[in-house]
Amino acid sequence: MSLRKQNRATATQPPPPKNTQTPKATTQSGTVETIKTVVYAILIALVVRTVLIEPFNIPSRSMLPTLLVGDYLFVSKFSYGYSRYSFSLFGLSIPFDLGGEHGRIFGSEPKRGDVAVFKLPRDNKTDYIKRIVGLPGDRIQVTNGILVINGEPVKREPVSDFVDDRGDGQIVRYRQYIETLPNGVRHLILERGDDESLDNTGVYVVPPGHYFAMGDNRDNSLDSRVQSAVGFVPAENLVGRAEFLFFSIDENTRLWEFWNWPTAIRFSRIFDAVD
C-alpha cells in the first residue's frame, strides 16, 4: 500500500517549471549577431572604399560640360595602382612611401584624356579632378586657346553653344568644341573666348613621373597651367580614374531636401560614363 501511494503521488506531481532563462539567452545571442553583422558590413565598406572605388562629388564648374556641379561619381582606385594617397581615409593618408616606381605599386600609366582625381601637389590633401592631357616628356602649350602637344595643335570642332543656367538668374553662354587628343580621345571643352588669361602660355615640359592636367572649362579652371597653384601632377598623387556617375542633383538643391528630389534629380545623367 505504501508503495502504491508513493507511485500515485509521484505521478500526480506537477511538471517542473520551464527554464525561463532561455529566451533571454536567445535574445542576447541575436543582438550579438546583429552587431557583428553591422561591424562586418562597415569593415567591408571601408575596404571597398579604401582599395577599390571611392565616391566623390563635384563642387565646381571647372570640368563643365563633362561634369556638373551636383554630380556624384565613382572613382576606381585600382586603375593606376596604389600610392600612399590611394589609401587615404577621412582625409588622412598613410605616413610612409609604398615604394615602387614613383611611389606607386602595381602602377599603370594614365591614358591621355583620362579624367582623374589627384591630391593637389601644393598640400597633398585637397582632392582635384581634371583631365590628363600631358604625359611625362610631353611639351604642352596653349596658343590662342588651342592646346598644343609636342608642337602639334590639337584639333577642335565647334558645336552648339553651352548654356550654363545657374538658377539664380545668372545665365552664362560658352563656346563649345569637340577636342580630339593625339590618341583619338574626343571630349567636349568650353571657352569664353580665345584671349583669356590662360589662353596663351609658354611651353611646359612635363617631368618624368608627372602629368599635365587641365579642366574642360578652359577659362574657368585652376590647373597645371598655373604652376604656383597646381603645376605638374606627380604620379604618386594620383588617386584614381573617374568611371561613372551614380547620382546627380541640381546644385541649388541640398542633398537632404528629399522632397525636392523628383524635380531636382538629373535622372538622365545617372550611370553615365565619365569620358
Contacts in CASP RR format, 6 or more apart in sequence:
PFRMAT RR
TARGET T0000
AUTHOR 0000-0000-0000
METHOD contacts of the structure
MODEL  1
MSLRKQNRATATQPPPPKNTQTPKATTQSGTVETIKTVVYAILIALVVRT
VLIEPFNIPSRSMLPTLLVGDYLFVSKFSYGYSRYSFSLFGLSIPFDLGG
EHGRIFGSEPKRGDVAVFKLPRDNKTDYIKRIVGLPGDRIQVTNGILVIN
GEPVKREPVSDFVDDRGDGQIVRYRQYIETLPNGVRHLILERGDDESLDN
TGVYVVPPGHYFAMGDNRDNSLDSRVQSAVGFVPAENLVGRAEFLFFSID
ENTRLWEFWNWPTAIRFSRIFDAVD
46 89 0 8 1.000
49 55 0 8 1.000
49 89 0 8 1.000
50 77 0 8 1.000
50 87 0 8 1.000
50 89 0 8 1.000
51 77 0 8 1.000
51 78 0 8 1.000
51 82 0 8 1.000
51 86 0 8 1.000
51 87 0 8 1.000
52 76 0 8 1.000
52 77 0 8 1.000
52 78 0 8 1.000
53 74 0 8 1.000
53 75 0 8 1.000
53 76 0 8 1.000
53 77 0 8 1.000
53 243 0 8 1.000
54 74 0 8 1.000
54 75 0 8 1.000
54 77 0 8 1.000
54 239 0 8 1.000
55 72 0 8 1.000
55 73 0 8 1.000
55 74 0 8 1.000
55 75 0 8 1.000
55 246 0 8 1.000
56 72 0 8 1.000
56 73 0 8 1.000
56 74 0 8 1.000
56 75 0 8 1.000
56 117 0 8 1.000
56 127 0 8 1.000
56 129 0 8 1.000
56 242 0 8 1.000
57 70 0 8 1.000
57 71 0 8 1.000
57 72 0 8 1.000
57 73 0 8 1.000
58 67 0 8 1.000
58 68 0 8 1.000
58 69 0 8 1.000
58 70 0 8 1.000
58 71 0 8 1.000
58 72 0 8 1.000
58 73 0 8 1.000
58 129 0 8 1.000
59 69 0 8 1.000
59 70 0 8 1.000
60 69 0 8 1.000
61 69 0 8 1.000
61 164 0 8 1.000
61 217 0 8 1.000
61 220 0 8 1.000
62 130 0 8 1.000
62 215 0 8 1.000
62 216 0 8 1.000
62 217 0 8 1.000
62 220 0 8 1.000
62 221 0 8 1.000
62 222 0 8 1.000
62 223 0 8 1.000
63 115 0 8 1.000
63 129 0 8 1.000
63 130 0 8 1.000
63 131 0 8 1.000
63 215 0 8 1.000
63 216 0 8 1.000
63 217 0 8 1.000
63 221 0 8 1.000
64 162 0 8 1.000
64 164 0 8 1.000
64 174 0 8 1.000
64 190 0 8 1.000
64 216 0 8 1.000
64 217 0 8 1.000
64 220 0 8 1.000
65 162 0 8 1.000
65 176 0 8 1.000
65 188 0 8 1.000
65 190 0 8 1.000
65 216 0 8 1.000
65 217 0 8 1.000
66 115 0 8 1.000
66 131 0 8 1.000
66 187 0 8 1.000
66 188 0 8 1.000
66 216 0 8 1.000
66 274 0 8 1.000
66 275 0 8 1.000
67 73 0 8 1.000
67 115 0 8 1.000
67 129 0 8 1.000
67 216 0 8 1.000
67 242 0 8 1.000
67 274 0 8 1.000
68 248 0 8 1.000
68 251 0 8 1.000
68 266 0 8 1.000
68 269 0 8 1.000
69 251 0 8 1.000
70 248 0 8 1.000
70 249 0 8 1.000
70 250 0 8 1.000
70 251 0 8 1.000
71 245 0 8 1.000
71 247 0 8 1.000
71 248 0 8 1.000
71 269 0 8 1.000
72 245 0 8 1.000
72 246 0 8 1.000
72 247 0 8 1.000
72 248 0 8 1.000
72 249 0 8 1.000
73 242 0 8 1.000
73 243 0 8 1.000
73 244 0 8 1.000
73 245 0 8 1.000
73 246 0 8 1.000
73 274 0 8 1.000
74 242 0 8 1.000
74 243 0 8 1.000
74 244 0 8 1.000
74 246 0 8 1.000
75 117 0 8 1.000
75 239 0 8 1.000
75 240 0 8 1.000
75 241 0 8 1.000
75 242 0 8 1.000
75 243 0 8 1.000
76 240 0 8 1.000
76 241 0 8 1.000
76 243 0 8 1.000
77 86 0 8 1.000
77 239 0 8 1.000
77 240 0 8 1.000
78 106 0 8 1.000
79 108 0 8 1.000
79 110 0 8 1.000
79 114 0 8 1.000
79 240 0 8 1.000
79 241 0 8 1.000
80 104 0 8 1.000
80 107 0 8 1.000
80 108 0 8 1.000
80 109 0 8 1.000
80 110 0 8 1.000
80 116 0 8 1.000
80 235 0 8 1.000
80 238 0 8 1.000
80 240 0 8 1.000
80 241 0 8 1.000
81 104 0 8 1.000
81 105 0 8 1.000
81 106 0 8 1.000
81 107 0 8 1.000
81 108 0 8 1.000
82 98 0 8 1.000
82 104 0 8 1.000
82 105 0 8 1.000
82 106 0 8 1.000
82 107 0 8 1.000
83 98 0 8 1.000
83 103 0 8 1.000
83 104 0 8 1.000
83 105 0 8 1.000
83 235 0 8 1.000
83 236 0 8 1.000
83 237 0 8 1.000
83 238 0 8 1.000
84 93 0 8 1.000
84 94 0 8 1.000
84 95 0 8 1.000
84 96 0 8 1.000
84 97 0 8 1.000
84 98 0 8 1.000
84 103 0 8 1.000
84 236 0 8 1.000
85 93 0 8 1.000
85 118 0 8 1.000
85 119 0 8 1.000
85 124 0 8 1.000
85 236 0 8 1.000
85 237 0 8 1.000
85 238 0 8 1.000
85 239 0 8 1.000
86 238 0 8 1.000
86 239 0 8 1.000
86 240 0 8 1.000
87 93 0 8 1.000
87 94 0 8 1.000
88 94 0 8 1.000
88 119 0 8 1.000
88 239 0 8 1.000
91 125 0 8 1.000
93 119 0 8 1.000
93 124 0 8 1.000
97 103 0 8 1.000
98 104 0 8 1.000
98 105 0 8 1.000
99 105 0 8 1.000
101 107 0 8 1.000
101 235 0 8 1.000
102 209 0 8 1.000
102 234 0 8 1.000
102 235 0 8 1.000
102 236 0 8 1.000
103 235 0 8 1.000
103 236 0 8 1.000
104 235 0 8 1.000
104 236 0 8 1.000
104 238 0 8 1.000
109 135 0 8 1.000
110 116 0 8 1.000
110 132 0 8 1.000
110 135 0 8 1.000
110 211 0 8 1.000
110 238 0 8 1.000
110 241 0 8 1.000
111 132 0 8 1.000
111 183 0 8 1.000
111 185 0 8 1.000
112 132 0 8 1.000
112 133 0 8 1.000
112 134 0 8 1.000
112 135 0 8 1.000
112 181 0 8 1.000
112 182 0 8 1.000
112 183 0 8 1.000
112 185 0 8 1.000
113 131 0 8 1.000
113 132 0 8 1.000
113 133 0 8 1.000
113 181 0 8 1.000
113 183 0 8 1.000
113 185 0 8 1.000
113 187 0 8 1.000
114 131 0 8 1.000
114 132 0 8 1.000
114 241 0 8 1.000
114 242 0 8 1.000
115 129 0 8 1.000
115 130 0 8 1.000
115 131 0 8 1.000
115 132 0 8 1.000
115 241 0 8 1.000
115 242 0 8 1.000
115 274 0 8 1.000
115 275 0 8 1.000
116 129 0 8 1.000
116 130 0 8 1.000
116 131 0 8 1.000
116 132 0 8 1.000
116 211 0 8 1.000
116 213 0 8 1.000
116 238 0 8 1.000
116 239 0 8 1.000
116 240 0 8 1.000
116 241 0 8 1.000
116 242 0 8 1.000
117 127 0 8 1.000
117 128 0 8 1.000
117 129 0 8 1.000
117 238 0 8 1.000
117 239 0 8 1.000
117 240 0 8 1.000
117 241 0 8 1.000
117 242 0 8 1.000
118 127 0 8 1.000
118 128 0 8 1.000
118 129 0 8 1.000
118 130 0 8 1.000
118 213 0 8 1.000
118 233 0 8 1.000
118 237 0 8 1.000
118 238 0 8 1.000
118 239 0 8 1.000
118 240 0 8 1.000
119 125 0 8 1.000
119 126 0 8 1.000
119 127 0 8 1.000
119 128 0 8 1.000
119 237 0 8 1.000
119 239 0 8 1.000
120 126 0 8 1.000
120 127 0 8 1.000
120 128 0 8 1.000
120 230 0 8 1.000
120 237 0 8 1.000
121 230 0 8 1.000
121 231 0 8 1.000
121 232 0 8 1.000
121 233 0 8 1.000
121 234 0 8 1.000
121 237 0 8 1.000
122 229 0 8 1.000
122 230 0 8 1.000
124 237 0 8 1.000
127 239 0 8 1.000
128 213 0 8 1.000
128 230 0 8 1.000
129 242 0 8 1.000
130 213 0 8 1.000
130 214 0 8 1.000
130 215 0 8 1.000
130 221 0 8 1.000
130 223 0 8 1.000
130 224 0 8 1.000
131 187 0 8 1.000
131 213 0 8 1.000
131 214 0 8 1.000
131 215 0 8 1.000
131 216 0 8 1.000
132 211 0 8 1.000
132 212 0 8 1.000
132 213 0 8 1.000
132 233 0 8 1.000
133 140 0 8 1.000
133 147 0 8 1.000
133 149 0 8 1.000
133 181 0 8 1.000
133 212 0 8 1.000
133 213 0 8 1.000
133 214 0 8 1.000
134 140 0 8 1.000
134 149 0 8 1.000
134 206 0 8 1.000
134 211 0 8 1.000
134 212 0 8 1.000
134 213 0 8 1.000
135 206 0 8 1.000
135 211 0 8 1.000
135 212 0 8 1.000
136 206 0 8 1.000
136 207 0 8 1.000
136 208 0 8 1.000
136 209 0 8 1.000
136 210 0 8 1.000
136 211 0 8 1.000
137 205 0 8 1.000
137 206 0 8 1.000
137 207 0 8 1.000
137 208 0 8 1.000
138 149 0 8 1.000
138 150 0 8 1.000
138 205 0 8 1.000
138 206 0 8 1.000
138 212 0 8 1.000
139 149 0 8 1.000
139 150 0 8 1.000
139 151 0 8 1.000
139 203 0 8 1.000
139 204 0 8 1.000
139 205 0 8 1.000
139 206 0 8 1.000
140 147 0 8 1.000
140 148 0 8 1.000
140 149 0 8 1.000
140 203 0 8 1.000
140 204 0 8 1.000
140 205 0 8 1.000
140 206 0 8 1.000
140 212 0 8 1.000
140 224 0 8 1.000
141 147 0 8 1.000
141 148 0 8 1.000
141 151 0 8 1.000
141 201 0 8 1.000
141 202 0 8 1.000
141 203 0 8 1.000
141 204 0 8 1.000
142 148 0 8 1.000
142 198 0 8 1.000
142 199 0 8 1.000
142 200 0 8 1.000
142 201 0 8 1.000
142 202 0 8 1.000
142 225 0 8 1.000
143 153 0 8 1.000
143 200 0 8 1.000
143 201 0 8 1.000
144 194 0 8 1.000
144 195 0 8 1.000
144 199 0 8 1.000
144 200 0 8 1.000
145 191 0 8 1.000
145 193 0 8 1.000
145 194 0 8 1.000
145 196 0 8 1.000
145 199 0 8 1.000
145 200 0 8 1.000
145 218 0 8 1.000
146 153 0 8 1.000
146 154 0 8 1.000
146 156 0 8 1.000
146 194 0 8 1.000
147 153 0 8 1.000
147 154 0 8 1.000
147 156 0 8 1.000
147 179 0 8 1.000
147 214 0 8 1.000
148 154 0 8 1.000
149 181 0 8 1.000
149 182 0 8 1.000
150 182 0 8 1.000
152 182 0 8 1.000
154 179 0 8 1.000
154 180 0 8 1.000
154 181 0 8 1.000
154 182 0 8 1.000
155 179 0 8 1.000
155 180 0 8 1.000
156 177 0 8 1.000
156 178 0 8 1.000
156 179 0 8 1.000
156 180 0 8 1.000
156 189 0 8 1.000
157 177 0 8 1.000
157 178 0 8 1.000
157 180 0 8 1.000
158 175 0 8 1.000
158 176 0 8 1.000
158 177 0 8 1.000
159 176 0 8 1.000
159 177 0 8 1.000
159 178 0 8 1.000
159 188 0 8 1.000
160 176 0 8 1.000
161 173 0 8 1.000
161 174 0 8 1.000
161 175 0 8 1.000
161 176 0 8 1.000
162 173 0 8 1.000
162 174 0 8 1.000
162 175 0 8 1.000
162 176 0 8 1.000
162 188 0 8 1.000
162 190 0 8 1.000
163 171 0 8 1.000
163 172 0 8 1.000
163 173 0 8 1.000
163 174 0 8 1.000
164 171 0 8 1.000
164 172 0 8 1.000
164 173 0 8 1.000
164 174 0 8 1.000
165 171 0 8 1.000
166 172 0 8 1.000
166 251 0 8 1.000
167 252 0 8 1.000
168 252 0 8 1.000
174 190 0 8 1.000
174 191 0 8 1.000
174 192 0 8 1.000
174 217 0 8 1.000
175 190 0 8 1.000
175 191 0 8 1.000
175 192 0 8 1.000
175 193 0 8 1.000
176 188 0 8 1.000
176 189 0 8 1.000
176 190 0 8 1.000
176 191 0 8 1.000
177 188 0 8 1.000
177 189 0 8 1.000
177 190 0 8 1.000
177 191 0 8 1.000
178 186 0 8 1.000
178 187 0 8 1.000
178 188 0 8 1.000
178 189 0 8 1.000
179 186 0 8 1.000
179 187 0 8 1.000
179 188 0 8 1.000
179 189 0 8 1.000
180 186 0 8 1.000
181 187 0 8 1.000
185 275 0 8 1.000
187 216 0 8 1.000
187 275 0 8 1.000
188 216 0 8 1.000
189 216 0 8 1.000
189 217 0 8 1.000
189 218 0 8 1.000
190 216 0 8 1.000
190 217 0 8 1.000
190 218 0 8 1.000
190 219 0 8 1.000
190 220 0 8 1.000
191 199 0 8 1.000
191 218 0 8 1.000
191 219 0 8 1.000
192 219 0 8 1.000
192 220 0 8 1.000
193 199 0 8 1.000
193 219 0 8 1.000
196 218 0 8 1.000
196 219 0 8 1.000
197 219 0 8 1.000
198 218 0 8 1.000
198 219 0 8 1.000
198 221 0 8 1.000
198 225 0 8 1.000
198 226 0 8 1.000
199 218 0 8 1.000
199 219 0 8 1.000
201 225 0 8 1.000
204 212 0 8 1.000
204 224 0 8 1.000
204 225 0 8 1.000
204 227 0 8 1.000
204 232 0 8 1.000
206 212 0 8 1.000
206 232 0 8 1.000
207 232 0 8 1.000
209 234 0 8 1.000
209 235 0 8 1.000
210 232 0 8 1.000
210 233 0 8 1.000
210 234 0 8 1.000
210 235 0 8 1.000
211 224 0 8 1.000
211 232 0 8 1.000
211 233 0 8 1.000
211 235 0 8 1.000
211 238 0 8 1.000
212 224 0 8 1.000
212 232 0 8 1.000
212 233 0 8 1.000
213 223 0 8 1.000
213 224 0 8 1.000
213 230 0 8 1.000
213 233 0 8 1.000
214 221 0 8 1.000
214 223 0 8 1.000
214 224 0 8 1.000
214 225 0 8 1.000
215 221 0 8 1.000
215 223 0 8 1.000
222 229 0 8 1.000
222 230 0 8 1.000
223 230 0 8 1.000
223 231 0 8 1.000
224 230 0 8 1.000
224 231 0 8 1.000
224 232 0 8 1.000
224 233 0 8 1.000
225 231 0 8 1.000
242 274 0 8 1.000
243 273 0 8 1.000
243 274 0 8 1.000
244 271 0 8 1.000
244 272 0 8 1.000
244 273 0 8 1.000
244 274 0 8 1.000
245 269 0 8 1.000
245 270 0 8 1.000
245 271 0 8 1.000
245 272 0 8 1.000
245 274 0 8 1.000
246 270 0 8 1.000
246 271 0 8 1.000
247 265 0 8 1.000
247 270 0 8 1.000
248 265 0 8 1.000
248 266 0 8 1.000
248 269 0 8 1.000
248 270 0 8 1.000
249 255 0 8 1.000
249 261 0 8 1.000
249 264 0 8 1.000
249 265 0 8 1.000
249 266 0 8 1.000
250 264 0 8 1.000
250 265 0 8 1.000
250 266 0 8 1.000
252 264 0 8 1.000
253 260 0 8 1.000
253 261 0 8 1.000
253 264 0 8 1.000
257 264 0 8 1.000
END
